[in-house]
Amino acid sequence: MSDLVEHGKLYIGGELVDPAGPDTLDVISPHTEQLIGRVPHATRADVDRAVTAARTSFDSGVWAATPLEERIAVVTRIKDAFAVRSEEIAKVISAENGTPYTSGVMVQALAAMLVWDAALTVARDFPFEERRDGLLGPLLIRREPAGVVAAVVPWNVPQFTAAAKLAPALLAGCSVVLKVSPETPLDAYLLADIATEAGLPPGVLSILPADREVSEYLVGHPGVDKVSFTGSVAAGKRVMEVAARNLSRVTLELGGKSAAVILPDADLDAAVAGITPFAWMINGQACVAQTRILAPRSRYDEIAERFAAAAGALTVGDPLDPATELGPLVTRRQQQRSLDYIALGQQEGAKILAGGGVPSDRPTGWYVEPTLFGDVTPAMRIAREEIFGPVICLLPYEDEAEAVRIANDSEYGLSGSVWTADTDHGIDLARRVRTGTYSVNTFSIDMLGPFGGYKNSGIGREFGPEGFGEYLEHKMIHLPAGA
């Protein structure tokens, strides 16, 4: 993306229209710190237009009353377009948020395509209507679309999180207003092209780039029935507070401070190779990142040495270079946040085993070295707070009971993993960790299973039948005897 990309219109109700106001959003490259794009900044008036379009389309039944087979056909075309345009989408996102192009293709575009595909699989067999014997007679249980959805997505994995909301919402029959991050609005225009070409009816989808103030206005709009939000805990609490004014249904996918537990019998080669990419994934800007590595004290020195070497071996550089494994953080603000936490960790008494600053060969761009802290205790702020940068904590433990206590000693509960030679024992440990997603000797998020968090990591689930159900209301119809 060497040329400036400018969009002068907003995608409202399935059409590109003039914005209501003159303000724009500048997109700055995290790598060059140069302007690479400009789009309109949506206003409250634009939100009103988008919600009205969604409300009209939903209430008319133009999409909600469309047979499921036809909705599946449209969404299948969206999914197929992601497969065809994955490289184009990944390059745009990499330029916007600094995610390395190689993982950008995998995480940002192809994974988004898998989300669309998985939602299609769920929809084909979902029990939208079923009969049940009640205490007072036969019942017909219906699951109907929730209505108008406000979907708010972050900048770190914009198309993945958008798909997590759009795919089930559209297949359920909802109309959607998608609010995208001001840091990453350019890829949203590719999504708009795809949705239009797929044949979504007018009014069903709008896409608005805007700041937090406009986002809050959307979340609190009386025309919205359901809110689905991905972002920070603080923002999630505010979303819930604002949405509560209208009793809008809410799904929140929030932060994490996930623990990777290495048991004494683990194969360290496999553990280090398996954890490293998912500790520093998306430049450390991932809610599911394995940011706490728990090591048995009996093998602590060996594990520390191996992870320090792994961190030092990560290739840092231009996110569009296929060799890059860790790129710049999305904004100068995020860069400074990580550097502040690195200084805090040192003040708290933790020891830097790798990284710890700005790469000497990267004077331009919002880079931070892949950093590993050793001698971290559970009480330290670097072990408790979500840094959202390439800063990982290595914590020693004495026995397995203490490892589980440390893993659970967090306000978060989103992800985690265990590494052991005994898979059955790993599964047993997984049952004792209070977190929404867990992996044994691997790390993954499966789009056919429920994804979400315990505690402050969120409310509700995405993916699988459980996530699909978040976009449906349940109706009970009492039938006469013998019906």
DAMOHU-V111049 format. One record per backbone hydrogen bond with DSSP energy under -0.5 kcal/mol. CO is the residue of the C=O (numbers start at 1). NH is the residue of the N-H. If there is no record, write none. Layout:
co/nh
CO/NH
CO/NH
This chain:
co/nh
4/6
5/38
8/19
10/12
10/17
11/207
12/15
13/203
15/12
15/17
17/10
23/41
25/39
26/28
27/36
27/37
29/33
30/366
34/29
36/5
37/27
38/7
39/25
40/42
43/47
44/48
45/49
46/50
47/51
48/52
49/53
50/54
51/55
52/56
53/57
54/58
55/59
56/60
57/61
57/62
57/63
58/61
61/65
63/66
67/70
67/71
68/72
69/73
70/74
71/75
72/76
73/77
74/78
75/79
76/80
77/81
78/82
79/83
80/84
81/85
83/86
85/89
86/90
87/91
88/92
89/93
90/94
91/95
92/96
93/97
94/98
95/30
100/104
101/105
102/106
103/107
103/108
104/108
104/109
105/109
105/110
106/111
109/113
110/114
111/115
112/116
113/117
114/118
115/119
116/120
117/121
118/122
119/123
120/124
121/125
122/125
122/126
123/126
126/128
128/143
130/141
132/134
132/139
137/134
138/479
139/132
139/141
140/142
140/477
141/130
142/144
142/475
144/473
147/175
148/225
148/226
149/151
149/177
150/152
150/228
151/153
151/179
152/230
155/158
157/161
158/162
159/163
160/164
161/165
162/165
162/166
163/167
165/169
166/170
167/171
168/172
169/173
169/174
170/173
175/149
176/178
176/206
177/151
177/179
178/180
178/208
179/153
180/210
181/184
185/189
186/189
186/190
187/190
187/191
188/192
189/193
190/194
191/195
192/196
193/197
194/198
195/199
195/200
196/199
201/204
204/176
205/14
206/178
207/11
208/180
209/42
211/215
212/216
213/217
214/218
215/219
216/220
218/221
221/224
225/249
226/150
227/251
228/152
229/253
232/236
233/237
234/238
235/239
236/240
237/241
238/242
239/243
240/244
241/245
242/245
243/246
243/248
244/247
249/227
251/229
252/254
252/459
253/231
258/292
259/261
259/417
260/262
260/294
261/263
261/419
262/296
263/266
266/268
267/271
268/272
269/273
270/274
271/275
272/276
273/277
275/278
275/279
276/279
276/280
278/290
280/283
281/284
282/285
284/286
286/289
289/258
289/291
291/293
291/393
292/260
292/294
293/295
293/395
294/262
295/397
296/299
297/300
299/303
300/304
301/305
302/306
303/307
304/308
305/309
306/310
307/311
308/312
309/313
310/314
311/314
314/316
315/325
315/326
318/321
319/101
320/322
321/324
326/317
331/335
332/336
333/337
334/338
335/339
336/340
337/341
338/342
339/343
340/344
341/345
342/346
343/347
344/348
345/349
345/350
346/349
351/353
351/374
354/372
357/369
359/362
365/367
366/329
371/392
372/353
372/354
373/394
374/351
376/396
377/380
380/383
380/384
381/384
381/385
385/387
389/391
390/371
390/392
392/373
393/293
393/395
394/376
395/295
397/297
399/403
400/404
401/405
402/406
403/407
404/408
405/409
408/410
411/456
413/436
413/454
414/437
415/259
416/439
417/261
418/441
419/263
421/423
422/426
423/427
424/428
425/429
426/430
427/431
428/432
429/432
429/433
430/433
432/434
433/435
439/418
439/441
445/447
446/449
447/464
451/462
454/413
454/457
455/458
456/255
457/254
459/252
462/451
463/467
464/468
465/469
466/470
467/470
468/471
469/472
471/146
473/144
475/142
475/477
476/478
477/140
480/483
